Amino acid sequence: MADASDAAVRAVVHGHVQGVGFRWATARRAAELGLACEAQNLPDGTVLVTARGAASAVDALVAWLRSDRTPGRVTGVDARPV
């Protein structure tokens, strides 16, 4: 049974996020937070990020995605729990 503090998120990241190392940086940040994560480019120019792990770490990753510390230029993040 999963720990009650486990969480998962599906986030679509908008902006200039392809061809700038965004997926690599996202995977690295997720690993630092102890999350299982996958990031993939979508045909519309967005990046789909899925992550699972401790709820506080998932929240920290979403905050990072919305910050100005990511490669490229993020204009929006649609994050939903899964």
Backbone atoms as SQL, in Angstrom:
CREATE TABLE atoms (id INTEGER PRIMARY KEY, chain TEXT, resi INTEGER, resn TEXT, atom TEXT, x REAL, y REAL, z REAL);
INSERT INTO atoms VALUES
  (1, 'A', 1, 'MET', 'N', 0.843, -1.182, 0.000),
  (2, 'A', 1, 'MET', 'CA', 0.000, 0.000, 0.000),
  (3, 'A', 1, 'MET', 'C', 0.887, 1.244, 0.000),
  (4, 'A', 2, 'ALA', 'N', 0.511, 2.278, -0.753),
  (5, 'A', 2, 'ALA', 'CA', 1.293, 3.507, -0.834),
  (6, 'A', 2, 'ALA', 'C', 1.193, 4.291, 0.458),
  (7, 'A', 3, 'ASP', 'N', 2.269, 4.960, 0.773),
  (8, 'A', 3, 'ASP', 'CA', 2.312, 5.829, 1.946),
  (9, 'A', 3, 'ASP', 'C', 1.312, 6.965, 1.747),
  (10, 'A', 4, 'ALA', 'N', 0.654, 7.380, 2.817),
  (11, 'A', 4, 'ALA', 'CA', -0.346, 8.453, 2.732),
  (12, 'A', 4, 'ALA', 'C', 0.269, 9.757, 2.244),
  (13, 'A', 5, 'SER', 'N', 1.593, 9.911, 2.392),
  (14, 'A', 5, 'SER', 'CA', 2.237, 11.145, 1.963),
  (15, 'A', 5, 'SER', 'C', 2.669, 11.089, 0.502),
  (16, 'A', 6, 'ASP', 'N', 2.448, 9.949, -0.177),
  (17, 'A', 6, 'ASP', 'CA', 2.793, 9.848, -1.586),
  (18, 'A', 6, 'ASP', 'C', 1.826, 10.668, -2.425),
  (19, 'A', 7, 'ALA', 'N', 2.347, 11.223, -3.512),
  (20, 'A', 7, 'ALA', 'CA', 1.533, 12.030, -4.413),
  (21, 'A', 7, 'ALA', 'C', 2.065, 11.856, -5.825),
  (22, 'A', 8, 'ALA', 'N', 1.249, 12.229, -6.790),
  (23, 'A', 8, 'ALA', 'CA', 1.662, 12.219, -8.188),
  (24, 'A', 8, 'ALA', 'C', 1.054, 13.428, -8.873),
  (25, 'A', 9, 'VAL', 'N', 1.763, 13.926, -9.879),
  (26, 'A', 9, 'VAL', 'CA', 1.297, 15.099, -10.605),
  (27, 'A', 9, 'VAL', 'C', 1.535, 14.889, -12.094),
  (28, 'A', 10, 'ARG', 'N', 0.664, 15.493, -12.874),
  (29, 'A', 10, 'ARG', 'CA', 0.810, 15.571, -14.326),
  (30, 'A', 10, 'ARG', 'C', 0.785, 17.059, -14.640),
  (31, 'A', 11, 'ALA', 'N', 1.881, 17.569, -15.193),
  (32, 'A', 11, 'ALA', 'CA', 1.985, 19.002, -15.462),
  (33, 'A', 11, 'ALA', 'C', 2.331, 19.233, -16.925),
  (34, 'A', 12, 'VAL', 'N', 1.600, 20.129, -17.557),
  (35, 'A', 12, 'VAL', 'CA', 1.914, 20.559, -18.913),
  (36, 'A', 12, 'VAL', 'C', 2.533, 21.947, -18.793),
  (37, 'A', 13, 'VAL', 'N', 3.765, 22.065, -19.296),
  (38, 'A', 13, 'VAL', 'CA', 4.525, 23.304, -19.163),
  (39, 'A', 13, 'VAL', 'C', 4.522, 24.019, -20.509),
  (40, 'A', 14, 'HIS', 'N', 4.093, 25.272, -20.495),
  (41, 'A', 14, 'HIS', 'CA', 3.982, 26.095, -21.697),
  (42, 'A', 14, 'HIS', 'C', 5.113, 27.114, -21.740),
  (43, 'A', 15, 'GLY', 'N', 5.433, 27.566, -22.941),
  (44, 'A', 15, 'GLY', 'CA', 6.450, 28.592, -23.129),
  (45, 'A', 15, 'GLY', 'C', 7.528, 28.091, -24.081),
  (46, 'A', 16, 'HIS', 'N', 8.703, 28.706, -23.990),
  (47, 'A', 16, 'HIS', 'CA', 9.857, 28.261, -24.785),
  (48, 'A', 16, 'HIS', 'C', 10.588, 27.218, -23.953),
  (49, 'A', 17, 'VAL', 'N', 10.132, 25.957, -24.059),
  (50, 'A', 17, 'VAL', 'CA', 10.630, 24.893, -23.186),
  (51, 'A', 17, 'VAL', 'C', 11.159, 23.686, -23.960),
  (52, 'A', 18, 'GLN', 'N', 11.212, 23.769, -25.269),
  (53, 'A', 18, 'GLN', 'CA', 11.795, 22.681, -26.057),
  (54, 'A', 18, 'GLN', 'C', 13.084, 23.165, -26.699),
  (55, 'A', 19, 'GLY', 'N', 14.086, 22.278, -26.732),
  (56, 'A', 19, 'GLY', 'CA', 15.370, 22.616, -27.339),
  (57, 'A', 19, 'GLY', 'C', 16.259, 23.473, -26.458),
  (58, 'A', 20, 'VAL', 'N', 15.957, 23.533, -25.159),
  (59, 'A', 20, 'VAL', 'CA', 16.731, 24.384, -24.243),
  (60, 'A', 20, 'VAL', 'C', 17.236, 23.615, -23.022),
  (61, 'A', 21, 'GLY', 'N', 17.133, 22.287, -23.033),
  (62, 'A', 21, 'GLY', 'CA', 17.566, 21.480, -21.892),
  (63, 'A', 21, 'GLY', 'C', 16.553, 21.396, -20.772),
  (64, 'A', 22, 'PHE', 'N', 15.317, 21.756, -21.059),
  (65, 'A', 22, 'PHE', 'CA', 14.286, 21.780, -20.023),
  (66, 'A', 22, 'PHE', 'C', 13.994, 20.391, -19.469),
  (67, 'A', 23, 'ARG', 'N', 13.849, 19.404, -20.345),
  (68, 'A', 23, 'ARG', 'CA', 13.544, 18.043, -19.876),
  (69, 'A', 23, 'ARG', 'C', 14.683, 17.495, -19.027),
  (70, 'A', 24, 'TRP', 'N', 15.910, 17.703, -19.459),
  (71, 'A', 24, 'TRP', 'CA', 17.074, 17.231, -18.709),
  (72, 'A', 24, 'TRP', 'C', 17.120, 17.885, -17.329),
  (73, 'A', 25, 'ALA', 'N', 16.943, 19.202, -17.281),
  (74, 'A', 25, 'ALA', 'CA', 16.980, 19.920, -16.000),
  (75, 'A', 25, 'ALA', 'C', 15.841, 19.477, -15.088),
  (76, 'A', 26, 'THR', 'N', 14.677, 19.211, -15.671),
  (77, 'A', 26, 'THR', 'CA', 13.536, 18.748, -14.877),
  (78, 'A', 26, 'THR', 'C', 13.816, 17.377, -14.278),
  (79, 'A', 27, 'ALA', 'N', 14.362, 16.475, -15.078),
  (80, 'A', 27, 'ALA', 'CA', 14.698, 15.138, -14.572),
  (81, 'A', 27, 'ALA', 'C', 15.742, 15.231, -13.462),
  (82, 'A', 28, 'ARG', 'N', 16.730, 16.103, -13.636),
  (83, 'A', 28, 'ARG', 'CA', 17.766, 16.277, -12.613),
  (84, 'A', 28, 'ARG', 'C', 17.179, 16.834, -11.321),
  (85, 'A', 29, 'ARG', 'N', 16.332, 17.848, -11.417),
  (86, 'A', 29, 'ARG', 'CA', 15.714, 18.434, -10.220),
  (87, 'A', 29, 'ARG', 'C', 14.829, 17.405, -9.521),
  (88, 'A', 30, 'ALA', 'N', 14.070, 16.639, -10.286),
  (89, 'A', 30, 'ALA', 'CA', 13.218, 15.602, -9.698),
  (90, 'A', 30, 'ALA', 'C', 14.064, 14.565, -8.962),
  (91, 'A', 31, 'ALA', 'N', 15.185, 14.164, -9.544),
  (92, 'A', 31, 'ALA', 'CA', 16.070, 13.192, -8.890),
  (93, 'A', 31, 'ALA', 'C', 16.617, 13.762, -7.587),
  (94, 'A', 32, 'GLU', 'N', 16.978, 15.039, -7.593),
  (95, 'A', 32, 'GLU', 'CA', 17.457, 15.692, -6.362),
  (96, 'A', 32, 'GLU', 'C', 16.395, 15.642, -5.271),
  (97, 'A', 33, 'LEU', 'N', 15.135, 15.709, -5.673),
  (98, 'A', 33, 'LEU', 'CA', 14.016, 15.686, -4.727),
  (99, 'A', 33, 'LEU', 'C', 13.571, 14.267, -4.380),
  (100, 'A', 34, 'GLY', 'N', 14.188, 13.266, -5.012),
  (101, 'A', 34, 'GLY', 'CA', 13.838, 11.879, -4.736),
  (102, 'A', 34, 'GLY', 'C', 12.577, 11.407, -5.431),
  (103, 'A', 35, 'LEU', 'N', 12.234, 12.037, -6.545),
  (104, 'A', 35, 'LEU', 'CA', 11.009, 11.701, -7.269),
  (105, 'A', 35, 'LEU', 'C', 11.283, 10.796, -8.460),
  (106, 'A', 36, 'ALA', 'N', 10.314, 9.966, -8.794),
  (107, 'A', 36, 'ALA', 'CA', 10.296, 9.277, -10.080),
  (108, 'A', 36, 'ALA', 'C', 9.648, 10.257, -11.052),
  (109, 'A', 37, 'CYS', 'N', 10.307, 10.524, -12.178),
  (110, 'A', 37, 'CYS', 'CA', 9.820, 11.587, -13.060),
  (111, 'A', 37, 'CYS', 'C', 10.099, 11.240, -14.513),
  (112, 'A', 38, 'GLU', 'N', 9.213, 11.714, -15.366),
  (113, 'A', 38, 'GLU', 'CA', 9.390, 11.600, -16.803),
  (114, 'A', 38, 'GLU', 'C', 8.965, 12.928, -17.417),
  (115, 'A', 39, 'ALA', 'N', 9.735, 13.400, -18.385),
  (116, 'A', 39, 'ALA', 'CA', 9.389, 14.639, -19.087),
  (117, 'A', 39, 'ALA', 'C', 9.487, 14.369, -20.579),
  (118, 'A', 40, 'GLN', 'N', 8.457, 14.762, -21.313),
  (119, 'A', 40, 'GLN', 'CA', 8.475, 14.513, -22.755),
  (120, 'A', 40, 'GLN', 'C', 7.950, 15.712, -23.527),
  (121, 'A', 41, 'ASN', 'N', 8.587, 15.954, -24.685),
  (122, 'A', 41, 'ASN', 'CA', 8.131, 17.002, -25.575),
  (123, 'A', 41, 'ASN', 'C', 6.826, 16.574, -26.226),
  (124, 'A', 42, 'LEU', 'N', 5.893, 17.508, -26.332),
  (125, 'A', 42, 'LEU', 'CA', 4.635, 17.270, -27.032),
  (126, 'A', 42, 'LEU', 'C', 4.650, 18.031, -28.358),
  (127, 'A', 43, 'PRO', 'N', 3.885, 17.567, -29.352),
  (128, 'A', 43, 'PRO', 'CA', 3.896, 18.193, -30.670),
  (129, 'A', 43, 'PRO', 'C', 3.518, 19.676, -30.668),
  (130, 'A', 44, 'ASP', 'N', 2.768, 20.127, -29.679),
  (131, 'A', 44, 'ASP', 'CA', 2.331, 21.530, -29.655),
  (132, 'A', 44, 'ASP', 'C', 3.368, 22.469, -29.044),
  (133, 'A', 45, 'GLY', 'N', 4.565, 21.960, -28.717),
  (134, 'A', 45, 'GLY', 'CA', 5.626, 22.804, -28.171),
  (135, 'A', 45, 'GLY', 'C', 5.688, 22.829, -26.662),
  (136, 'A', 46, 'THR', 'N', 4.757, 22.165, -25.998),
  (137, 'A', 46, 'THR', 'CA', 4.777, 22.091, -24.537),
  (138, 'A', 46, 'THR', 'C', 5.594, 20.881, -24.097),
  (139, 'A', 47, 'VAL', 'N', 5.824, 20.786, -22.791),
  (140, 'A', 47, 'VAL', 'CA', 6.483, 19.620, -22.204),
  (141, 'A', 47, 'VAL', 'C', 5.544, 19.032, -21.163),
  (142, 'A', 48, 'LEU', 'N', 5.338, 17.716, -21.236),
  (143, 'A', 48, 'LEU', 'CA', 4.529, 16.998, -20.262),
  (144, 'A', 48, 'LEU', 'C', 5.461, 16.411, -19.213),
  (145, 'A', 49, 'VAL', 'N', 5.209, 16.755, -17.950),
  (146, 'A', 49, 'VAL', 'CA', 5.998, 16.242, -16.831),
  (147, 'A', 49, 'VAL', 'C', 5.079, 15.408, -15.954),
  (148, 'A', 50, 'THR', 'N', 5.478, 14.177, -15.679),
  (149, 'A', 50, 'THR', 'CA', 4.768, 13.350, -14.710),
  (150, 'A', 50, 'THR', 'C', 5.765, 12.991, -13.622),
  (151, 'A', 51, 'ALA', 'N', 5.331, 13.108, -12.372),
  (152, 'A', 51, 'ALA', 'CA', 6.224, 12.835, -11.246),
  (153, 'A', 51, 'ALA', 'C', 5.447, 12.192, -10.116),
  (154, 'A', 52, 'ARG', 'N', 6.149, 11.339, -9.360),
  (155, 'A', 52, 'ARG', 'CA', 5.531, 10.637, -8.231),
  (156, 'A', 52, 'ARG', 'C', 6.552, 10.527, -7.111),
  (157, 'A', 53, 'GLY', 'N', 6.048, 10.707, -5.873),
  (158, 'A', 53, 'GLY', 'CA', 6.897, 10.561, -4.695),
  (159, 'A', 53, 'GLY', 'C', 6.265, 11.256, -3.511),
  (160, 'A', 54, 'ALA', 'N', 7.092, 11.670, -2.578),
  (161, 'A', 54, 'ALA', 'CA', 6.601, 12.358, -1.387),
  (162, 'A', 54, 'ALA', 'C', 5.858, 13.631, -1.795),
  (163, 'A', 55, 'ALA', 'N', 4.730, 13.874, -1.150),
  (164, 'A', 55, 'ALA', 'CA', 3.896, 15.031, -1.498),
  (165, 'A', 55, 'ALA', 'C', 4.678, 16.336, -1.430),
  (166, 'A', 56, 'SER', 'N', 5.509, 16.498, -0.418),
  (167, 'A', 56, 'SER', 'CA', 6.276, 17.745, -0.294),
  (168, 'A', 56, 'SER', 'C', 7.261, 17.899, -1.446),
  (169, 'A', 57, 'ALA', 'N', 7.832, 16.792, -1.914),
  (170, 'A', 57, 'ALA', 'CA', 8.765, 16.844, -3.038),
  (171, 'A', 57, 'ALA', 'C', 8.032, 17.144, -4.338),
  (172, 'A', 58, 'VAL', 'N', 6.849, 16.568, -4.518),
  (173, 'A', 58, 'VAL', 'CA', 6.042, 16.866, -5.701),
  (174, 'A', 58, 'VAL', 'C', 5.688, 18.350, -5.718),
  (175, 'A', 59, 'ASP', 'N', 5.282, 18.883, -4.586),
  (176, 'A', 59, 'ASP', 'CA', 4.972, 20.316, -4.494),
  (177, 'A', 59, 'ASP', 'C', 6.195, 21.161, -4.825),
  (178, 'A', 60, 'ALA', 'N', 7.360, 20.743, -4.343),
  (179, 'A', 60, 'ALA', 'CA', 8.600, 21.484, -4.610),
  (180, 'A', 60, 'ALA', 'C', 8.939, 21.458, -6.096),
  (181, 'A', 61, 'LEU', 'N', 8.709, 20.327, -6.766),
  (182, 'A', 61, 'LEU', 'CA', 8.979, 20.257, -8.201),
  (183, 'A', 61, 'LEU', 'C', 8.046, 21.185, -8.969),
  (184, 'A', 62, 'VAL', 'N', 6.769, 21.186, -8.631),
  (185, 'A', 62, 'VAL', 'CA', 5.819, 22.072, -9.315),
  (186, 'A', 62, 'VAL', 'C', 6.209, 23.535, -9.088),
  (187, 'A', 63, 'ALA', 'N', 6.611, 23.881, -7.882),
  (188, 'A', 63, 'ALA', 'CA', 7.063, 25.252, -7.604),
  (189, 'A', 63, 'ALA', 'C', 8.278, 25.587, -8.460),
  (190, 'A', 64, 'TRP', 'N', 9.197, 24.637, -8.603),
  (191, 'A', 64, 'TRP', 'CA', 10.383, 24.850, -9.430),
  (192, 'A', 64, 'TRP', 'C', 9.981, 25.045, -10.890),
  (193, 'A', 65, 'LEU', 'N', 9.037, 24.230, -11.391),
  (194, 'A', 65, 'LEU', 'CA', 8.578, 24.380, -12.772),
  (195, 'A', 65, 'LEU', 'C', 8.019, 25.776, -13.012),
  (196, 'A', 66, 'ARG', 'N', 7.387, 26.350, -12.007),
  (197, 'A', 66, 'ARG', 'CA', 6.771, 27.681, -12.132),
  (198, 'A', 66, 'ARG', 'C', 7.756, 28.816, -11.867),
  (199, 'A', 67, 'SER', 'N', 8.963, 28.488, -11.460),
  (200, 'A', 67, 'SER', 'CA', 9.940, 29.513, -11.089),
  (201, 'A', 67, 'SER', 'C', 10.705, 30.019, -12.312),
  (202, 'A', 68, 'ASP', 'N', 11.567, 31.000, -12.082),
  (203, 'A', 68, 'ASP', 'CA', 12.428, 31.506, -13.151),
  (204, 'A', 68, 'ASP', 'C', 13.783, 30.795, -13.159),
  (205, 'A', 69, 'ARG', 'N', 13.899, 29.671, -12.461),
  (206, 'A', 69, 'ARG', 'CA', 15.163, 28.931, -12.393),
  (207, 'A', 69, 'ARG', 'C', 15.252, 27.809, -13.429),
  (208, 'A', 70, 'THR', 'N', 14.237, 27.654, -14.267),
  (209, 'A', 70, 'THR', 'CA', 14.242, 26.601, -15.285),
  (210, 'A', 70, 'THR', 'C', 14.897, 27.111, -16.565),
  (211, 'A', 71, 'PRO', 'N', 15.424, 26.192, -17.379),
  (212, 'A', 71, 'PRO', 'CA', 15.916, 26.614, -18.696),
  (213, 'A', 71, 'PRO', 'C', 14.748, 27.097, -19.558),
  (214, 'A', 72, 'GLY', 'N', 15.040, 27.952, -20.503),
  (215, 'A', 72, 'GLY', 'CA', 13.994, 28.462, -21.382),
  (216, 'A', 72, 'GLY', 'C', 13.167, 29.527, -20.692),
  (217, 'A', 73, 'ARG', 'N', 11.916, 29.634, -21.125),
  (218, 'A', 73, 'ARG', 'CA', 11.010, 30.637, -20.558),
  (219, 'A', 73, 'ARG', 'C', 9.641, 30.002, -20.385),
  (220, 'A', 74, 'VAL', 'N', 9.261, 29.778, -19.154),
  (221, 'A', 74, 'VAL', 'CA', 7.966, 29.177, -18.842),
  (222, 'A', 74, 'VAL', 'C', 6.921, 30.282, -18.760),
  (223, 'A', 75, 'THR', 'N', 5.823, 30.102, -19.506),
  (224, 'A', 75, 'THR', 'CA', 4.735, 31.081, -19.457),
  (225, 'A', 75, 'THR', 'C', 3.526, 30.555, -18.701),
  (226, 'A', 76, 'GLY', 'N', 3.511, 29.257, -18.414),
  (227, 'A', 76, 'GLY', 'CA', 2.404, 28.685, -17.662),
  (228, 'A', 76, 'GLY', 'C', 2.638, 27.220, -17.361),
  (229, 'A', 77, 'VAL', 'N', 2.063, 26.772, -16.253),
  (230, 'A', 77, 'VAL', 'CA', 2.136, 25.362, -15.862),
  (231, 'A', 77, 'VAL', 'C', 0.740, 24.923, -15.440),
  (232, 'A', 78, 'ASP', 'N', 0.194, 23.957, -16.161),
  (233, 'A', 78, 'ASP', 'CA', -1.090, 23.359, -15.794),
  (234, 'A', 78, 'ASP', 'C', -0.785, 22.059, -15.061),
  (235, 'A', 79, 'ALA', 'N', -0.831, 22.084, -13.733),
  (236, 'A', 79, 'ALA', 'CA', -0.487, 20.915, -12.921),
  (237, 'A', 79, 'ALA', 'C', -1.737, 20.351, -12.272),
  (238, 'A', 80, 'ARG', 'N', -1.893, 19.031, -12.377),
  (239, 'A', 80, 'ARG', 'CA', -3.049, 18.346, -11.786),
  (240, 'A', 80, 'ARG', 'C', -2.586, 17.074, -11.099),
  (241, 'A', 81, 'PRO', 'N', -3.137, 16.801, -9.926),
  (242, 'A', 81, 'PRO', 'CA', -2.796, 15.538, -9.263),
  (243, 'A', 81, 'PRO', 'C', -3.345, 14.353, -10.056),
  (244, 'A', 82, 'VAL', 'N', -2.638, 13.246, -9.994),
  (245, 'A', 82, 'VAL', 'CA', -3.111, 12.014, -10.653),
  (246, 'A', 82, 'VAL', 'C', -3.119, 10.878, -9.655);
